[in-house]
């Protein structure tokens, strides 16, 4: 069978997702079973994978879904615990004291705090922490999820203390005969990926708040988000400048962690002093809740009253989040993590295949969330009945999220574990990537981030995307005469960008705030920043790779300049549009 035909067949499960989940806005609980069935049929009858392997991949997917549900349970429990104790009321008041402007709150919590949690833990944890915190501050659930998904781009390559590079790229590339020193190669890729991320990430906070005002503001205007461009760029640089310095000096483990921490230390004091902040008459907020579109809200209800005023001090209110950050660092950077990993549930060689499932239950962020929730119960002096209600409400939300995940993750595992069939074809992701590479030729670097993004879209992980495609991207670089290390760096940033639209990340983030059944609405909104990120960095990568041969004015540099020119034009002319909106309101 030809490369193109194989690529089209491999693409079918993803096409089903695009049509039914994104296009027709079906809930994931209905769209993903269809995608799973298509993946199984193609694996069995085209790739001719054994039934045992398909069944093993499905079981592995179910176990992985359980691990995700455990994280969801823990994150919802912490949110509900803080709500029942009154801590959430204090946190909300603290951010209002900095500024009531929702755009600034989103930048600080999602971009900076979310990036810090990504650097410490990764694997969707930022959404489990930042998204419910935004909802607790009064954001619509869908707005919070979109903010949480958009920032899962720039920090992701170096998330979980560098796991996507160290484990993802490292295990994907270590067997390549041309690489004699894997450590040196990874350090080289780290610097190049950080440069690309800094270029793409510069506009991510601004993109996020523009989406916020466009889809959730009274005036449905990008202009109101663009109005805070100075603060957004300041917050971006406060994180990405130390980020790129750390990447080029310490390697892949700490850029996101240290960059975000320094960014928080710079931006929060600056915001308190009013630096680059919106004027008092330009404060932006959502409309009253009774005017929200019904699709914006989830099942997790946040009590917004003054019954808790003064009950919990600011220090005690924030202590659970500080504990989470400290415990994540402790378990990811010290021998404590190795001790916790030893306590795992393992099912080796499922149904006689090479597929093995491991659940490191004590190492899971979900376990940390639950531990911190229990500590919060005592720290905040809660009543047993209030804490029992927090557990009950959290369990209901987790169960409601399970339907989508028990089909989403098995589909992913069937898709990934489709190699080794009697048809002799490579696994579906590689067949799909081969088709794109064959079609694109020397222009391929522009498309390379989309391959990385596709891997993350399907697998839900930059790490897994890098495992699948790093060797492939290196090989394409050799075939077309491009620097293979740049091709792998482009893969890494594309895999990070794919987290913005990844189905099971969206399902998990939505479940944390009870927003089930509206995953397609979220992906439709995060698709634009994904395309921006991938197209810009693919074009920049192409330009860097081919400038010596094709000159500085090549298709890559032209596309990059056009994207930046559009951004600069929109920012430079925004005051006129913003004033027009205000005049319309006044009239």
C-alpha positions as CSV (number, residue, x, y, z in Angstrom):
1,X,0.0,0.0,0.0
2,X,1.3,3.5,-0.9
3,X,2.6,6.0,1.6
4,X,-0.1,8.5,0.9
5,X,-2.9,5.9,1.2
6,X,-1.5,4.6,4.5
7,X,-1.2,8.2,5.8
8,X,-4.9,8.9,5.0
9,X,-6.0,5.6,6.7
10,X,-3.9,6.5,9.8
11,X,-5.5,9.9,9.8
12,X,-9.1,8.6,9.9
13,X,-9.4,8.3,13.8
14,X,-8.3,11.9,14.0
15,X,-10.6,13.0,11.3
16,X,-13.5,11.5,13.3
17,X,-12.5,13.6,16.2
18,X,-12.2,16.7,14.1
19,X,-15.7,16.2,12.5
20,X,-17.7,15.1,15.5
21,X,-16.0,16.7,18.5
22,X,-14.7,20.0,17.0
23,X,-16.9,20.5,13.9
24,X,-20.3,19.2,15.1
25,X,-19.5,20.0,18.8
26,X,-20.5,16.6,20.0
27,X,-19.5,15.9,23.7
28,X,-16.3,13.8,24.0
29,X,-18.4,11.1,25.7
30,X,-20.1,10.5,22.3
31,X,-17.4,11.5,19.8
32,X,-14.5,9.5,21.3
33,X,-16.2,6.1,21.3
34,X,-16.6,6.5,17.5
35,X,-12.9,7.4,17.1
36,X,-12.0,4.4,19.3
37,X,-14.0,2.1,17.1
38,X,-12.4,3.5,13.9
39,X,-8.9,3.1,15.4
40,X,-9.7,-0.5,16.4
41,X,-11.1,-1.5,13.0
42,X,-8.1,0.0,11.1
43,X,-5.6,-1.6,13.5
44,X,-7.2,-5.0,13.1
45,X,-8.1,-5.1,9.4
46,X,-5.5,-2.7,7.7
47,X,-2.5,-2.9,10.0
48,X,-3.5,-6.5,10.8
49,X,-2.5,-6.1,14.5
50,X,-3.4,-9.1,16.6
51,X,-6.6,-8.9,18.6
52,X,-4.5,-9.5,21.8
53,X,-2.4,-6.4,21.1
54,X,-5.5,-4.2,20.5
55,X,-7.1,-5.6,23.6
56,X,-3.9,-5.0,25.6
57,X,-3.6,-1.4,24.3
58,X,-7.2,-0.8,25.3
59,X,-6.6,-2.2,28.8
60,X,-3.5,-0.1,29.1
61,X,-5.6,2.9,28.0
62,X,-8.2,2.2,30.7
63,X,-5.5,2.0,33.4
64,X,-4.1,5.3,32.2
65,X,-7.6,6.8,32.2
66,X,-7.9,5.7,35.9
67,X,-4.6,7.5,36.7
68,X,-6.0,10.7,35.1
69,X,-9.2,10.4,37.0
70,X,-7.2,10.1,40.2
71,X,-5.5,13.4,39.4
72,X,-8.9,15.0,38.6
73,X,-10.3,13.7,41.9
74,X,-7.4,15.2,43.9
75,X,-7.5,18.6,42.2
76,X,-11.3,18.9,42.5
77,X,-11.1,17.8,46.1
78,X,-8.5,20.5,46.9
79,X,-10.7,23.2,45.3
80,X,-13.8,22.0,47.2
81,X,-11.9,21.8,50.4
82,X,-10.8,25.4,50.1
83,X,-14.3,26.4,49.1
84,X,-15.8,24.7,52.2
85,X,-13.1,26.1,54.5
86,X,-13.4,29.7,53.3
87,X,-9.8,29.7,52.0
88,X,-10.9,30.3,48.4
89,X,-12.8,33.5,49.5
90,X,-9.5,34.8,51.0
91,X,-7.5,34.0,47.9
92,X,-10.1,35.7,45.7
93,X,-9.9,38.8,47.9
94,X,-6.1,38.8,47.7
95,X,-6.1,38.9,43.9
96,X,-8.8,41.6,43.9
97,X,-6.4,43.6,46.1
98,X,-3.8,43.4,43.4
99,X,-6.3,44.2,40.7
100,X,-9.9,43.3,39.9
101,X,-8.9,43.2,36.2
102,X,-9.5,39.6,35.0
103,X,-6.9,40.0,32.2
104,X,-4.2,40.6,34.7
105,X,-5.4,37.8,37.0
106,X,-5.3,35.4,34.1
107,X,-1.8,36.3,33.2
108,X,-0.5,35.9,36.7
109,X,-2.3,32.7,37.5
110,X,-2.4,30.9,34.2
111,X,0.8,32.1,32.5
112,X,3.2,32.5,35.5
113,X,1.8,30.2,38.2
114,X,0.7,27.6,35.6
115,X,4.1,27.6,34.0
116,X,5.7,27.1,37.4
117,X,3.5,24.1,38.1
118,X,4.2,22.8,34.6
119,X,8.0,23.1,35.3
120,X,7.6,21.2,38.5
121,X,5.1,18.5,37.6
122,X,3.9,18.6,34.0
123,X,1.5,16.0,32.6
124,X,-1.6,18.3,32.8
125,X,-1.1,19.3,36.4
126,X,-1.2,23.1,35.6
127,X,-4.8,22.7,34.4
128,X,-5.6,20.8,37.6
129,X,-4.2,23.6,39.7
130,X,-4.6,26.9,37.8
131,X,-8.0,26.2,36.1
132,X,-10.0,25.6,39.4
133,X,-8.2,28.5,41.0
134,X,-9.4,30.8,38.2
135,X,-12.9,29.4,38.6
136,X,-12.6,30.1,42.3
137,X,-11.8,33.7,41.5
138,X,-15.1,34.0,39.5
139,X,-14.0,33.1,35.9
140,X,-16.5,31.1,33.8
141,X,-15.4,27.5,33.7
142,X,-14.9,27.5,30.0
143,X,-12.8,30.7,30.1
144,X,-10.7,29.1,32.9
145,X,-10.1,26.0,30.8
146,X,-9.1,27.9,27.7
147,X,-6.6,30.0,29.7
148,X,-5.2,26.8,31.2
149,X,-4.9,25.1,27.8
150,X,-3.3,28.1,25.9
151,X,-0.4,28.4,28.4
152,X,0.3,24.6,27.9
153,X,2.7,25.5,25.1
154,X,5.9,27.5,26.0
155,X,6.7,25.8,29.4
156,X,5.7,22.3,28.3
157,X,9.0,21.2,26.6
158,X,10.8,21.7,29.9
159,X,7.9,20.6,32.1
160,X,8.1,17.9,34.8
161,X,11.8,18.9,35.3
162,X,12.7,18.4,31.7
163,X,10.9,15.0,31.1
164,X,9.8,15.7,27.5
165,X,13.5,16.3,26.5
166,X,15.4,14.0,28.9
167,X,13.0,11.0,28.6
168,X,11.0,11.9,25.5
169,X,13.7,13.0,23.1
170,X,16.4,11.0,24.9
171,X,14.6,7.6,24.6
172,X,13.4,8.4,21.1
173,X,16.9,9.3,19.8
174,X,19.3,7.2,21.8
175,X,19.5,4.3,19.3
176,X,20.4,6.5,16.4
177,X,23.9,5.5,15.1
178,X,24.9,9.1,14.3
179,X,24.6,10.3,17.9
180,X,27.6,9.3,20.0
181,X,26.9,11.6,23.0
182,X,23.2,11.7,23.8
183,X,23.7,14.2,26.7
184,X,25.5,16.7,24.5
185,X,22.8,16.3,21.8
186,X,20.0,16.9,24.3
187,X,21.8,20.0,25.6
188,X,22.1,21.3,22.1
189,X,18.4,20.6,21.4
190,X,17.4,22.3,24.7
191,X,19.1,25.6,23.7
192,X,17.5,25.6,20.2
193,X,14.0,24.7,21.5
194,X,14.2,27.4,24.2
195,X,15.0,30.0,21.5
196,X,12.0,28.9,19.4
197,X,9.8,28.9,22.5
198,X,10.9,32.4,23.5
199,X,10.0,33.7,20.0
200,X,6.6,31.9,20.0
201,X,5.8,32.5,23.7
202,X,6.3,36.2,23.6
203,X,2.7,36.6,22.4
204,X,1.1,33.8,24.3
205,X,-0.1,35.8,27.4
206,X,-1.5,38.4,25.0
207,X,-3.2,35.8,22.9
208,X,-4.7,34.3,26.0
209,X,-6.3,37.5,27.2
210,X,-7.5,38.5,23.7
211,X,-9.4,35.2,23.5
212,X,-10.7,35.9,27.0
213,X,-12.2,39.2,26.0
214,X,-13.4,38.1,22.6
215,X,-15.3,35.0,23.7
216,X,-16.3,36.0,27.2
217,X,-16.6,39.7,27.3
218,X,-19.7,41.8,26.9
219,X,-18.4,43.4,23.7
220,X,-17.0,40.3,22.2
221,X,-13.8,42.2,21.3
222,X,-10.2,41.2,20.8
223,X,-9.4,44.9,21.3
224,X,-10.1,44.8,25.1
225,X,-7.6,42.0,25.5
226,X,-5.0,43.7,23.3
227,X,-5.3,46.8,25.4
228,X,-3.0,45.3,28.1
229,X,-0.3,44.4,25.6
230,X,2.4,46.2,27.5
231,X,1.7,44.2,30.7
232,X,1.3,41.0,28.7
233,X,4.7,41.4,27.0
234,X,6.3,42.4,30.3
235,X,5.0,39.2,31.9
236,X,6.1,37.1,29.0
237,X,9.6,38.5,29.0
238,X,9.8,38.2,32.8
239,X,9.4,34.5,32.4
240,X,11.1,33.7,29.0
241,X,14.4,35.7,29.5
242,X,15.5,33.7,32.6
243,X,14.0,30.6,30.9
244,X,16.3,30.8,27.9
245,X,19.3,31.7,30.1
246,X,18.7,28.6,32.3
247,X,18.2,26.4,29.2
248,X,21.6,27.4,27.8
249,X,23.4,27.1,31.1
250,X,21.7,24.3,33.2
251,X,20.0,22.2,30.5
252,X,16.4,21.0,30.1
253,X,15.4,20.3,33.7
254,X,14.9,23.8,35.0
255,X,14.0,26.5,32.3
256,X,10.2,26.5,33.0
257,X,10.5,26.0,36.7
258,X,13.1,28.8,37.3
259,X,11.8,31.1,34.6
260,X,8.3,31.1,36.0
261,X,9.5,31.5,39.6
262,X,11.6,34.5,38.6
263,X,8.6,35.8,36.5
264,X,6.3,35.6,39.5
265,X,8.9,37.4,41.7
266,X,9.1,40.2,39.2
267,X,5.5,40.6,38.0
268,X,3.5,40.4,41.2
269,X,5.4,43.2,43.0
270,X,5.3,45.3,39.8
271,X,1.5,44.7,39.5
272,X,1.0,45.8,43.1
273,X,2.8,49.0,42.4
274,X,0.7,49.6,39.3
275,X,3.5,49.1,36.7
276,X,1.9,48.9,33.2
277,X,-1.5,48.2,34.8
278,X,-4.8,49.3,33.2
279,X,-6.2,52.6,34.4
280,X,-9.1,52.5,36.9
281,X,-11.7,53.3,34.2
282,X,-10.3,50.6,31.9
283,X,-10.7,47.7,34.4
284,X,-12.1,44.7,32.5
285,X,-14.5,42.1,34.1
286,X,-17.0,39.5,33.1
287,X,-20.7,40.4,33.1
288,X,-22.8,39.3,36.1
289,X,-23.2,35.5,36.2
290,X,-26.9,35.6,35.3
291,X,-25.9,36.9,31.9
292,X,-23.4,34.2,31.0
293,X,-23.9,31.9,28.1
294,X,-25.1,28.5,29.6
295,X,-22.2,26.7,27.7
296,X,-19.6,28.6,29.8
297,X,-20.5,27.1,33.2
298,X,-19.7,23.7,34.7
299,X,-21.1,21.5,37.5
300,X,-18.6,22.9,40.0
301,X,-20.3,25.8,41.7
302,X,-18.2,28.3,43.6
303,X,-19.8,30.0,46.6
304,X,-19.4,33.7,46.2
305,X,-20.5,35.4,49.4
306,X,-19.1,37.1,52.4
307,X,-19.9,34.4,55.0
308,X,-16.2,33.6,55.1
309,X,-14.9,37.2,55.4
310,X,-11.9,37.2,57.8
311,X,-12.2,33.5,58.6
312,X,-8.9,32.3,57.0
313,X,-5.8,34.5,56.9
314,X,-4.0,35.0,53.5
315,X,-1.1,32.9,54.7
316,X,-3.3,30.0,55.7
317,X,-5.4,30.3,52.5
318,X,-2.3,30.1,50.2
319,X,-0.5,27.5,52.3
320,X,-2.1,24.5,50.4
321,X,-0.8,25.8,47.1
322,X,2.6,26.5,48.6
323,X,2.6,22.9,49.9
324,X,1.7,21.5,46.5
325,X,4.6,23.4,44.9
326,X,7.0,22.2,47.6
327,X,5.8,18.6,47.5
328,X,6.0,18.5,43.7
329,X,9.6,19.8,43.9
330,X,10.5,17.4,46.7
331,X,9.1,14.4,44.9
332,X,10.5,15.4,41.5
333,X,14.0,16.6,42.4
334,X,15.0,14.3,45.3
335,X,15.3,10.7,46.3
336,X,11.9,10.9,47.8
337,X,10.5,10.6,44.3
338,X,12.3,7.3,43.8
339,X,10.9,5.9,47.1
340,X,7.3,6.9,46.0
341,X,7.8,5.4,42.6
342,X,8.6,2.0,44.2
343,X,5.0,1.8,45.4
344,X,3.3,1.0,42.1
345,X,0.7,-1.2,40.6
346,X,2.2,-3.0,37.6
347,X,0.6,-5.3,35.0
348,X,3.4,-6.6,32.8
349,X,2.9,-8.1,29.4
350,X,-0.8,-7.7,29.1
351,X,-2.4,-10.6,27.3
352,X,1.0,-11.9,26.4
353,X,2.1,-8.7,24.5
354,X,5.0,-6.3,25.2
355,X,2.5,-3.7,26.6
356,X,2.9,-3.1,30.3
357,X,0.9,-0.8,32.6
358,X,2.3,0.9,35.6
359,X,0.5,3.2,38.1
360,X,2.9,4.9,40.5
361,X,0.0,5.9,42.7
362,X,2.0,7.6,45.5
363,X,4.1,9.6,42.9
364,X,0.9,10.8,41.2
365,X,0.0,14.5,41.6
366,X,-3.4,13.3,42.6
367,X,-1.9,11.7,45.7
368,X,-0.2,15.0,46.5
369,X,-3.5,16.9,46.1
370,X,-5.3,14.5,48.4
371,X,-2.5,14.7,51.1
372,X,-2.6,18.5,50.9
373,X,-6.4,18.4,51.1
374,X,-6.2,16.4,54.4
375,X,-3.6,18.8,55.8
376,X,-5.9,21.7,54.8
377,X,-8.8,20.1,56.8
378,X,-6.7,20.4,60.0
379,X,-5.0,23.6,59.1
380,X,-8.2,25.5,58.4
381,X,-10.1,23.9,61.3
382,X,-12.9,22.5,59.2
383,X,-16.0,20.7,60.4
384,X,-16.2,17.0,59.5
385,X,-19.5,17.6,57.7
386,X,-18.0,20.3,55.5
387,X,-15.1,18.1,54.5
388,X,-17.4,15.1,53.8
389,X,-19.4,17.4,51.5
390,X,-16.1,18.3,49.6
391,X,-15.4,14.6,49.1
392,X,-18.9,13.8,48.0
393,X,-19.1,16.7,45.4
394,X,-15.6,15.8,44.1
395,X,-16.5,12.2,43.6
396,X,-19.6,13.1,41.6
397,X,-17.6,15.4,39.3
398,X,-14.9,12.7,38.7
399,X,-17.5,10.0,37.9
400,X,-19.1,12.4,35.4
401,X,-15.7,12.8,33.7
402,X,-15.0,9.1,33.4
403,X,-17.2,8.3,30.3
404,X,-15.1,10.5,28.0
405,X,-11.7,9.4,29.3
406,X,-12.4,5.6,29.2
407,X,-12.7,5.9,25.4
408,X,-10.3,8.7,24.7
409,X,-7.2,7.2,26.3
410,X,-7.8,3.6,24.9
411,X,-8.2,5.1,21.4
412,X,-4.8,6.8,21.9
413,X,-3.1,3.6,23.0
414,X,-4.5,1.6,20.1
415,X,-3.3,4.3,17.7
416,X,0.2,4.3,19.2
417,X,0.5,0.6,19.6
418,X,-0.4,-0.3,16.1
419,X,3.0,-1.4,14.9
420,X,4.2,-5.0,14.5
421,X,1.1,-6.2,12.7
422,X,1.3,-8.9,9.9
423,X,0.8,-6.2,7.3
424,X,4.3,-5.0,8.1
425,X,3.4,-1.3,8.4
426,X,4.9,1.2,10.9
427,X,2.6,2.3,13.7
428,X,-0.1,4.7,12.6
429,X,1.6,8.0,13.8
430,X,4.8,7.2,11.9
431,X,2.8,6.2,8.8
432,X,1.0,9.6,9.0
433,X,4.2,11.5,9.5
434,X,5.9,9.7,6.6
435,X,3.0,10.8,4.3
436,X,3.4,14.4,5.3
437,X,7.2,14.4,4.9
438,X,7.0,12.7,1.4
439,X,4.5,15.4,0.3
440,X,6.4,18.4,1.7
441,X,10.0,17.7,0.6
442,X,12.5,20.5,1.5
443,X,9.6,22.7,2.9
444,X,9.0,20.1,5.5
445,X,10.5,22.0,8.5
446,X,7.5,24.4,8.3
447,X,5.2,21.3,8.8
448,X,7.4,19.6,11.4
449,X,5.8,21.3,14.4
450,X,2.4,20.1,13.2
451,X,3.7,16.5,13.3
452,X,4.9,17.1,16.9
453,X,1.5,18.7,17.7
454,X,-0.3,15.8,16.1
455,X,1.6,13.4,18.4
456,X,0.6,15.5,21.5
457,X,-3.0,15.9,20.2
458,X,-3.3,12.1,20.0
459,X,-1.2,11.0,23.0
460,X,-1.9,13.9,25.3
461,X,1.8,14.3,26.1
462,X,4.8,16.2,24.7
463,X,7.0,13.4,26.1
464,X,5.2,10.7,24.2
465,X,5.1,12.8,21.0
466,X,8.9,13.2,21.3
467,X,9.3,9.5,21.9
468,X,7.3,8.7,18.7
469,X,8.7,11.3,16.4
470,X,12.2,12.4,17.5
471,X,14.0,9.6,15.6
472,X,11.7,10.2,12.6
473,X,12.4,14.0,12.6
474,X,16.1,13.4,12.8
475,X,15.9,11.1,9.9
476,X,13.9,13.5,7.8
477,X,16.5,16.2,8.5
478,X,19.3,13.9,7.2
479,X,17.3,13.1,4.1
480,X,16.6,16.7,3.1
481,X,20.0,18.1,4.2
482,X,18.7,20.0,7.2
483,X,20.5,20.2,10.6
484,X,18.9,17.2,12.4
485,X,19.2,18.9,15.8
486,X,17.1,21.8,14.6
487,X,14.5,19.3,13.3
488,X,14.3,17.6,16.7
489,X,14.1,21.0,18.4
490,X,11.2,21.9,16.1
491,X,9.6,18.6,17.0
492,X,9.9,19.4,20.7
493,X,8.2,22.8,20.4
494,X,5.5,21.4,18.2
495,X,4.8,18.6,20.7
496,X,4.4,21.3,23.4
497,X,2.0,23.3,21.2
498,X,-0.1,20.3,20.6
499,X,-1.1,20.2,24.3
500,X,-3.3,23.2,23.6
501,X,-5.7,21.1,21.5
502,X,-5.0,17.6,23.0
503,X,-8.4,15.9,23.5
504,X,-7.8,14.1,26.7
505,X,-6.0,17.2,28.2
506,X,-9.1,19.2,27.4
507,X,-11.3,16.5,28.8
508,X,-9.3,16.3,32.0
509,X,-9.1,20.2,32.4
510,X,-12.8,20.5,31.7
511,X,-13.6,17.7,34.2
512,X,-11.7,19.5,37.0
513,X,-14.4,22.3,36.9
514,X,-17.3,20.1,35.9
515,X,-17.4,21.3,32.2
516,X,-18.2,18.0,30.7
517,X,-19.7,17.7,27.2
518,X,-18.3,21.0,25.9
519,X,-14.8,19.9,24.9
520,X,-15.3,20.7,21.2
521,X,-16.2,24.3,22.1
522,X,-12.8,24.5,23.9
523,X,-10.7,23.0,21.1
524,X,-12.3,25.3,18.5
525,X,-11.1,28.3,20.5
526,X,-7.6,26.9,21.3
527,X,-7.0,25.8,17.7
528,X,-6.1,29.4,16.6
529,X,-3.2,29.8,19.1
530,X,-2.0,26.3,18.2
531,X,-1.8,27.2,14.5
532,X,-0.1,30.5,15.3
533,X,2.5,28.8,17.5
534,X,3.2,25.9,15.1
535,X,3.2,27.9,11.9
536,X,5.4,30.7,13.3
537,X,8.0,28.4,14.8
538,X,8.0,26.1,11.8
539,X,8.7,29.1,9.6
540,X,11.4,30.4,11.9
541,X,12.9,27.0,12.0
542,X,12.8,26.7,8.2
543,X,14.5,30.1,7.9
544,X,17.3,29.2,10.4
545,X,17.9,25.9,8.6
546,X,17.9,27.2,5.1
547,X,19.2,30.8,5.3
548,X,22.8,29.7,4.4
549,X,21.5,28.0,1.2
550,X,18.5,30.1,0.2
551,X,19.3,33.5,1.7
552,X,17.6,35.4,4.4
553,X,14.5,36.1,2.3
554,X,13.0,32.7,2.1
555,X,9.5,31.3,2.5
556,X,10.1,30.7,6.2
557,X,11.3,34.2,7.0
558,X,8.5,35.7,4.9
559,X,5.8,33.8,6.7
560,X,7.4,34.7,10.1
561,X,7.6,38.4,9.2
562,X,4.0,38.4,8.0
563,X,2.8,36.9,11.3
564,X,4.8,39.4,13.3
565,X,3.6,42.3,11.1
566,X,0.0,41.4,11.6
567,X,0.6,41.2,15.4
568,X,2.3,44.6,15.4
569,X,-0.4,46.2,13.3
570,X,-3.1,44.9,15.5
571,X,-1.4,46.2,18.6
572,X,-0.4,49.6,17.0
573,X,-4.0,50.3,15.8
574,X,-5.8,48.8,18.7
575,X,-6.5,52.1,20.5
576,X,-8.6,53.3,17.6
577,X,-10.8,50.1,17.8
578,X,-10.9,50.2,21.6
579,X,-12.1,53.8,21.6
580,X,-14.7,53.0,19.0
581,X,-16.0,50.3,21.3
582,X,-16.2,52.7,24.2
583,X,-18.0,55.3,22.1
584,X,-20.5,52.6,21.1
585,X,-21.1,51.8,24.7
586,X,-21.5,55.4,25.6
587,X,-24.0,56.0,22.8
